[in-house]
Amino acid sequence: MYEFPEAFTAQALMLWVMEGFFLFDIVLNFFKQELDESGNSKYEPLEEVAYKYFSNKFSIDVLAFLPIGWLMAVAIDSRLKFFWVLKAIRIGQMNYYLRDRMLIPVINSYIEMK
């Protein structure tokens, strides 16, 4: 129960697609500018933006991205699969992206393009 899904199933495909999105998010965060009070970009140098991300949230994102639970269960002992709980960090990340102020502008811009 609650094990890594079998290869080439719908669950495994969904898992890999989600992992791909989070890997893309890690890469994108190295370039993502902060916004000021009026909603405009601060136009910081990319080195500064990347350093801020690397020094703050990068380690948490990488920790959540790595399959530590699977590695512990396979390499050491199957009782260590509880390390999958580290993936729960993603719940907070998904909540951030699914909030109205993040999702609604994307949907509106897509509708306006059509």
C-alpha positions in Angstrom: 0.0 0.0 0.0 1.3 3.5 -0.9 4.3 2.1 -2.8 6.0 3.4 -5.9 3.7 2.7 -8.8 4.6 0.0 -11.3 6.4 1.2 -14.4 4.4 2.1 -17.5 1.1 2.7 -15.7 -1.1 5.8 -15.6 0.0 6.5 -12.0 3.7 6.3 -12.9 3.2 8.6 -15.9 1.4 11.1 -13.7 4.2 10.9 -11.1 6.9 11.5 -13.7 4.9 14.4 -15.3 4.6 16.0 -11.9 8.3 15.5 -11.2 9.0 17.2 -14.5 6.9 20.2 -13.6 8.7 20.5 -10.3 12.1 20.2 -12.0 11.0 23.0 -14.4 10.0 25.0 -11.4 13.4 24.7 -9.8 15.1 25.9 -13.1 12.6 28.7 -13.5 13.1 30.0 -10.0 16.7 30.9 -10.9 15.3 33.5 -13.3 12.1 34.6 -11.6 12.1 38.3 -10.7 10.4 39.7 -7.6 7.6 42.2 -7.9 7.3 45.6 -6.2 4.2 47.0 -4.5 2.6 48.1 -7.8 3.2 44.6 -9.4 6.1 45.6 -11.7 9.3 43.7 -11.9 12.2 45.0 -9.8 14.6 44.3 -12.7 17.3 42.8 -10.5 20.4 41.3 -12.1 20.1 37.6 -12.8 23.1 36.8 -10.6 21.3 38.4 -7.6 18.0 36.6 -8.4 19.8 33.3 -8.7 21.8 33.9 -5.5 18.7 34.7 -3.5 16.9 31.5 -4.7 20.0 29.4 -4.1 20.5 30.8 -0.6 16.9 30.5 0.5 14.6 27.9 -1.2 16.8 25.9 -3.4 17.8 23.3 -0.8 14.1 22.7 0.2 13.1 22.4 -3.5 15.9 19.9 -4.2 15.1 17.9 -1.0 11.5 17.6 -2.1 12.5 16.7 -5.7 14.9 13.9 -4.8 13.4 10.4 -4.4 14.9 10.0 -0.9 12.0 7.7 0.3 12.5 5.4 -2.7 16.3 5.4 -2.3 16.1 4.6 1.5 13.6 1.8 0.9 15.5 0.2 -1.9 19.1 0.7 -0.9 18.9 0.3 2.9 15.7 -1.1 4.3 12.0 -1.2 3.1 10.9 0.1 6.5 12.5 3.4 5.7 10.0 4.3 3.0 8.4 6.8 5.5 11.0 9.2 4.1 8.4 9.7 1.3 6.9 12.2 3.7 9.5 14.7 2.4 7.5 14.9 -0.7 4.8 16.6 1.4 6.8 19.8 1.0 5.2 19.9 -2.5 1.7 20.4 -1.0 2.7 23.9 0.1 4.3 24.6 -3.3 1.2 23.4 -5.2 -1.0 25.5 -2.9 1.0 28.6 -3.8 0.6 28.0 -7.6 -3.0 27.2 -7.4 -4.1 30.3 -5.5 -6.3 32.7 -7.3 -3.6 35.4 -7.7 -1.3 33.0 -9.5 -3.7 30.9 -11.5 -6.4 33.4 -12.6 -4.0 35.8 -14.5 -2.7 32.8 -16.5 -6.2 31.6 -17.4 -7.2 35.2 -18.3 -4.2 35.7 -20.6 -4.9 32.4 -22.3 -8.6 33.3 -22.9 -7.6 36.8 -24.2 -5.2 35.2 -26.8 -8.1 33.2 -28.3 
